[in-house]
Amino acid sequence: MGVQAVFSTDIHKDILSTSVQSLKNMGLAT
């Protein structure tokens, strides 16, 4: 269960990082 939780957290971090990077690329997030 702990391992799955870590995987979920890493995946969510990746998605968040990608979303933020996309926003920065569009100039909406500074």
C-alpha positions in Angstrom: 0.0 0.0 0.0 2.8 2.4 0.9 4.5 1.7 -2.5 1.3 2.4 -4.4 0.9 5.7 -2.4 4.4 6.7 -3.5 3.7 5.9 -7.1 0.4 7.9 -7.0 2.2 10.9 -5.5 5.0 10.7 -8.1 2.4 10.5 -10.9 0.4 13.4 -9.6 3.6 15.4 -9.2 4.5 14.7 -12.8 1.1 15.8 -14.0 1.2 18.9 -11.9 4.7 19.7 -13.2 3.7 19.2 -16.8 0.6 21.3 -16.3 2.6 24.2 -14.7 5.2 23.9 -17.5 2.5 24.1 -20.1 1.0 27.2 -18.5 4.4 28.8 -18.3 5.0 28.0 -22.0 1.7 29.8 -22.8 2.7 32.8 -20.7 -0.2 32.3 -18.3 1.9 31.4 -15.2 4.9 33.4 -14.2 
